[in-house]
Amino acid sequence: MTINNMNTEYSGKNYIITGGTSGIGRCICLELSYLGANVALIARNQERLRQTYEKMSAGNHAAISFDVNDISGISGIIDNVYVQYGTIDGFVHCVGSGEASRLSRLSYDKLHAAMLSGYYAFVEFVRCVAGKRNKAAPLRIVSISSAASVTHAKHLTAYAAAKSALEAATRTLSAEFISKKVTVNAVRPAYVRTARLATVNELTGDIEEHLKRTGFQPQGLIEPEDAAKLAIYLLGDAAKSITGMVFSINGGAQC
Ligand SMILES: NC(=O)c1ccc[n+]([C@@H]2O[C@H](COP(=O)([O-])OP(=O)(O)OC[C@H]3O[C@@H](n4cnc5c(N)ncnc54)[C@H](OP(=O)(O)O)[C@@H]3O)[C@@H](O)[C@H]2O)c1
């Protein structure tokens, strides 16, 4: 493969992206469409789905309004996407998992909610997508984890647990697929400039100022486009010999 091929290798390929209407997921959808890929993007809010869809380059895209917490509904969504595409080349699970919360406000329901969207949904999506794959063709799976899985940040008990579980599944599923043409990897961002940081700002004050002042993330917030490009690299042929790995994009944070 030449370097130039990197610009054409995504063209005509089919990808499913959860959380595709905001932040990192939205950047992945837009960038893949600019590269000529077809994208089935999944999120709940129909207006944001429409807005993202309209920003994408022309292609055989699908904007699917679906709550990934509806675990039993995932197989039906995947069935429909396969009817549209015939084959899937990659899947990225971008939906976040759980809000920041002090221990005093934490509950079983919040812990469960974080696992539901961040971990159970990922495993079910992978089960359904892999179950329908063309065994002769590669399938690339990427999960979006978080630095919270390995750092000591406070208020992230539910979130960090779900992300740790997500990384564990990334390793174990990659091992299950090791002799197949399926790769499973994770991107582990530190703090990224997205809407998601609003709840963190409420607890910490201005997070960007906090990150620089404390030296936790000396380069400041990461741009979502940069995290998206790392995920897109892992969807590509150049990443065919990488599986079961976690890649940090850290802004200088030690994670
Ligand atoms: N931002 C950061 O600092 C940071 C750092 C490390 C890791 N991450 C991880 O990176 C990923 C993307 O984060 P982000 O900051 O880019 O997120 P974001 O801007 O908050 O966007 C979240 C996306 O997920 C969708 N979504 C949320 N819950 C959903 C559900 N139950 N079913 C279907 N779609 C759902 C949202 O659309 P709807 O609301 O319309 O459904 C939206 O498209 C997450 O896994 C997050 O944990 C983020």
The ligand as a Tripos MOL2 file, in Angstrom:
@<TRIPOS>MOLECULE
LIG
   48    52     1     0     0
SMALL
NO_CHARGES

@<TRIPOS>ATOM
      1 N1        -15.2140   14.6090   25.6240 N.am      1 LIG1
      2 C1        -14.2490   14.0810   26.3670 C.2       1 LIG1
      3 O1        -13.5270   14.7730   27.0910 O.2       1 LIG1
      4 C2        -14.0060   12.5980   26.3460 C.ar      1 LIG1
      5 C3        -12.8510   12.1090   26.9590 C.ar      1 LIG1
      6 C4        -12.5980   10.7570   26.9520 C.ar      1 LIG1
      7 C5        -13.4720    9.8990   26.3430 C.ar      1 LIG1
      8 N2        -14.6060   10.3730   25.7500 N.ar      1 LIG1
      9 C6        -15.5030    9.4050   25.1390 C.3       1 LIG1
     10 O2        -15.6150    9.6840   23.7670 O.3       1 LIG1
     11 C7        -16.9150    9.2900   23.3090 C.3       1 LIG1
     12 C8        -17.5610   10.4680   22.6130 C.3       1 LIG1
     13 O3        -17.6520   11.5160   23.5580 O.3       1 LIG1
     14 P1        -18.0540   12.9840   23.1310 P.3       1 LIG1
     15 O4        -17.5450   13.8790   24.1870 O.co2     1 LIG1
     16 O5        -17.6840   13.1910   21.7250 O.co2     1 LIG1
     17 O6        -19.6560   12.8730   23.2950 O.3       1 LIG1
     18 P2        -20.8300   13.9170   23.0620 P.3       1 LIG1
     19 O7        -20.3640   15.1180   22.3300 O.co2     1 LIG1
     20 O8        -21.5270   14.0700   24.3580 O.co2     1 LIG1
     21 O9        -21.7760   13.0660   22.0640 O.3       1 LIG1
     22 C9        -22.3970   11.9000   22.5000 C.3       1 LIG1
     23 C10       -23.1120   11.2620   21.3190 C.3       1 LIG1
     24 O10       -23.7330   10.0450   21.7690 O.3       1 LIG1
     25 C11       -25.1400   10.0830   21.4810 C.3       1 LIG1
     26 N3        -25.7900    9.3250   22.5480 N.ar      1 LIG1
     27 C12       -25.7050    9.5430   23.8830 C.ar      1 LIG1
     28 N4        -26.4210    8.6250   24.5420 N.ar      1 LIG1
     29 C13       -26.9840    7.8270   23.6010 C.ar      1 LIG1
     30 C14       -27.8480    6.7000   23.6500 C.ar      1 LIG1
     31 N5        -28.2850    6.2150   24.8310 N.pl3     1 LIG1
     32 N6        -28.2180    6.1090   22.5010 N.ar      1 LIG1
     33 C15       -27.7980    6.5960   21.3140 C.ar      1 LIG1
     34 N7        -26.9580    7.6470   21.1930 N.ar      1 LIG1
     35 C16       -26.5730    8.2550   22.3270 C.ar      1 LIG1
     36 C17       -25.4660   11.5850   21.4480 C.3       1 LIG1
     37 O11       -26.6200   11.8820   20.6950 O.3       1 LIG1
     38 P3        -28.1040   11.9140   21.3520 P.3       1 LIG1
     39 O12       -27.9940   12.6310   22.6610 O.co2     1 LIG1
     40 O13       -28.9650   12.5840   20.3460 O.co2     1 LIG1
     41 O14       -28.4970   10.4660   21.5280 O.co2     1 LIG1
     42 C18       -24.2210   12.0980   20.7390 C.3       1 LIG1
     43 O15       -24.3200   11.8530   19.3490 O.3       1 LIG1
     44 C19       -17.6710    8.8210   24.5400 C.3       1 LIG1
     45 O16       -17.5890    7.4080   24.6370 O.3       1 LIG1
     46 C20       -16.9090    9.4600   25.6810 C.3       1 LIG1
     47 O17       -17.0460    8.7180   26.8790 O.3       1 LIG1
     48 C21       -14.8900   11.7170   25.7270 C.ar      1 LIG1
@<TRIPOS>BOND
     1     1     2 1
     2     2     3 2
     3     2     4 1
     4     4     5 ar
     5     4    48 ar
     6     5     6 ar
     7     6     7 ar
     8     7     8 ar
     9     8     9 1
    10     8    48 ar
    11     9    10 1
    12     9    46 1
    13    10    11 1
    14    11    12 1
    15    11    44 1
    16    12    13 1
    17    13    14 1
    18    14    15 2
    19    14    16 1
    20    14    17 1
    21    17    18 1
    22    18    19 2
    23    18    20 1
    24    18    21 1
    25    21    22 1
    26    22    23 1
    27    23    24 1
    28    23    42 1
    29    24    25 1
    30    25    26 1
    31    25    36 1
    32    26    27 ar
    33    26    35 ar
    34    27    28 ar
    35    28    29 ar
    36    29    30 ar
    37    29    35 ar
    38    30    31 1
    39    30    32 ar
    40    32    33 ar
    41    33    34 ar
    42    34    35 ar
    43    36    37 1
    44    36    42 1
    45    37    38 1
    46    38    39 2
    47    38    40 1
    48    38    41 1
    49    42    43 1
    50    44    45 1
    51    44    46 1
    52    46    47 1
@<TRIPOS>SUBSTRUCTURE
     1 LIG1         1 GROUP 0 **** ****
